[in-house]
């Protein structure tokens, strides 16, 4: 959800930059150092990149959280053992299907 919000902000900045570039032929000219000559175009480009980086950080954090949760779940599995605080044994249900 947070990554989507950041990505949408990035898209808005990028679309504004595209509008500037489409407004005039030289509107998106680049300086020798690789930056846009127009300061508003450069600002929109940098804003779009910043929001994209933030979205990537949110996505990486979500993936790390998912991996940690999965690892902790696997570590917590104890075959044949149940937690000590449940007084009843687990009920085992099975079904056989003949072919």
FIDREN-27874 format. One line per field, with one value per residue (C-alpha): residue number from 1; x, y, z; chain. Coordinates in steps of 0.25 Angstrom, whole numbers, plus 5000, padded with zeros to 4 digits. Layout:
num = c(NUM;...)
X = c(X;...)
Y = c(Y;...)
Z = c(Z;...)
chaine = c(A;...)
***
This chain:
num = c(1;2;3;4;5;6;7;8;9;10;11;12;13;14;15;16;17;18;19;20;21;22;23;24;25;26;27;28;29;30;31;32;33;34;35;36;37;38;39;40;41;42;43;44;45;46;47;48;49;50;51;52;53;54;55;56;57;58;59;60;61;62;63;64;65;66;67;68;69;70;71;72;73;74;75;76;77;78;79;80;81;82;83;84;85;86;87;88;89;90;91;92;93;94;95;96;97;98;99)
X = c(5000;5011;5019;5007;5005;5020;5019;5007;5014;5026;5016;5010;5023;5028;5015;5017;5031;5026;5016;5027;5035;5023;5020;5033;5043;5055;5048;5055;5069;5080;5092;5106;5106;5093;5083;5071;5074;5060;5060;5046;5048;5060;5052;5041;5051;5058;5045;5040;5053;5052;5038;5043;5054;5044;5035;5046;5050;5036;5035;5049;5044;5031;5039;5049;5037;5031;5044;5045;5031;5033;5046;5040;5028;5037;5046;5034;5029;5032;5027;5019;5020;5009;5010;5010;4999;4988;4982;4975;4983;4980;4969;4974;4965;4968;4961;4964;4960;4961;4964)
Y = c(5000;5010;5006;5008;5022;5025;5020;5028;5040;5037;5035;5048;5055;5047;5050;5065;5064;5058;5069;5079;5071;5071;5086;5090;5084;5088;5087;5075;5078;5072;5080;5074;5069;5061;5069;5076;5090;5095;5095;5091;5079;5075;5076;5067;5057;5057;5056;5044;5037;5040;5034;5022;5020;5021;5011;5001;5002;4999;4987;4982;4983;4976;4964;4964;4963;4952;4944;4946;4942;4929;4926;4928;4919;4908;4909;4908;4895;4883;4870;4861;4871;4881;4893;4890;4899;4892;4881;4873;4865;4870;4862;4855;4854;4846;4841;4830;4829;4817;4817)
Z = c(5000;5004;4991;4982;4988;4985;4971;4968;4973;4964;4952;4954;4954;4942;4934;4938;4932;4919;4918;4919;4908;4899;4900;4892;4884;4893;4906;4910;4905;4913;4918;4916;4930;4927;4935;4928;4924;4930;4945;4946;4937;4945;4958;4953;4948;4962;4969;4961;4964;4979;4979;4971;4981;4993;4986;4984;4999;5003;4994;4998;5013;5010;5003;5015;5024;5017;5017;5032;5034;5026;5033;5046;5043;5038;5050;5059;5052;5061;5055;5065;5076;5081;5089;5104;5108;5100;5109;5097;5087;5073;5065;5053;5041;5029;5017;5007;4993;4985;4970)
chaine = c(A;A;A;A;A;A;A;A;A;A;A;A;A;A;A;A;A;A;A;A;A;A;A;A;A;A;A;A;A;A;A;A;A;A;A;A;A;A;A;A;A;A;A;A;A;A;A;A;A;A;A;A;A;A;A;A;A;A;A;A;A;A;A;A;A;A;A;A;A;A;A;A;A;A;A;A;A;A;A;A;A;A;A;A;A;A;A;A;A;A;A;A;A;A;A;A;A;A;A)
***
